[in-house]
Amino acid sequence: MSRVYLSPPHIGEKEQEYVREAFSSNWIAPLGPHVDAFEQEIAAYVGTAGAAALSSGTAALHLALKLVGVSRGDIVFCSSLTFVASANPILYEGAVPVFIDSEPDSWNMSPLALERAFLQAEKNGKLPKAVVVVNLYGQSSDYDAILALCDSYQVPVIEDAAESLGATYKGKASGTLGKFGIFSFNGNKIITTSGGGMLVSDDVEALEKARFWATQARDQAPHYQHSETGYNYRLSNILAGVGRGQLQVLEDRVNARRQVFERYNKALGEIEGIRFMPEAEYGRSTRWLTTLTVDPDITGVSASEILNKLTSDSIEARPVWKPLHLQPLFQESTYYPHLEGNSVSERLFHTGICIPSGSSLSESDQNRVIDHILSVVKYAVR
């Protein structure tokens, strides 16, 4: 039986047209007209003054941290329930991550935990240099509460919107609430360039500095001269062409994934003990991935048992992100739970799963996923 993937690329005709254009014009090396156009089109879509096209979302986050002045020994607050790429760039600069739990209503950064972290940092006499807020699985965090806290301590917010391009928060585009926003165009994202990312901001001078660093920090000189450490972080013209085509159908991709979620919710949402990731009232989630939690005491089956059943039938599904404070890499890091003795991210990790959610997912393949979940749950409760 054919494999059902979690979130495969969904490519159309326009992307191929732009790539052919890049080849016919011989703009196949890094940079070129598609890169410039892609930056302008992303900035126009989200409503920022500018954007810088980069090789990955990780590269974008790294440069954002440098732009706000993060350096060796600095503290950076970061969401814990996320992929490791949200925190690795903190280590690149020799800084120290401190992890903040999720809150249950959106699964995103808990303002309560963030407040306690700030109070303790103030007491210790060392405030964080930045706060990296992750918009999980296509949904924005509660930025009114988060920004109020960060502004009161004059600490900049970097919005990790790698998973949430197309989402909104109170009418504003995801990625535009903080000082800097970052997007990922990895192969599994809602739109893709195969590999790539984007840094967005209203600070156009900072974006120009990011482009400088991203092209090996080459000084203005007729020879190769370098006064600062640089990086090979720019996006290629070919991949930018793919991104331009993808961006034109972004709204269609968002709507398709939301429809996938609605079909899952209709089929499984009334089962006692199964709960889908809630959509916060303050905005639109893209439902990049459909995620749910399983209460084994009610359903008689664990999340891992459902995952094993799906995997055995060539259906790709994953656990919810393992919180970063539980990762061996960060075993010495400080962590602030949502409430004392109540770690939301740990509970979600132990009970949560991500199921196939691609915008090209057929109804027959989705029914196959649904039937397998139903078969496991019904067998368990007999």
Secondary structure, 3 states (H helix, E strand, C coil): CCCECCCCCCCCHHHHHHHHHHHHCCCCCECCHHHHHHHHHHHHHHCCCEEEEECCHHHHHHHHHHHCCCCCCCEEEEECCCCHHHCHHHHHCCCEEEEECECCCCCCECHHHHHHHHHHHHHHCCCCCEEEEECHHHCCCCHHHHHHHHHHCCCCEEEECCCCCCCEECCEECCCCCCEEEEECCCCCCCCCCCCEEEEECCHHHHHHHHHHHECCECCCCCCCECCCCCECECEHHHHHHHHHHHCCHHHHHHHHHHHHHHHHHHHCCCCCEEECCCCCCCCCCCCCEEEEECHHHHCCCHHHHHHHHHHCCECCEECCCCHHHCHHHCCCEEECCECCECHHHHHHHHEEEECCCCCCCHHHHHHHHHHHHHHHHHHHC
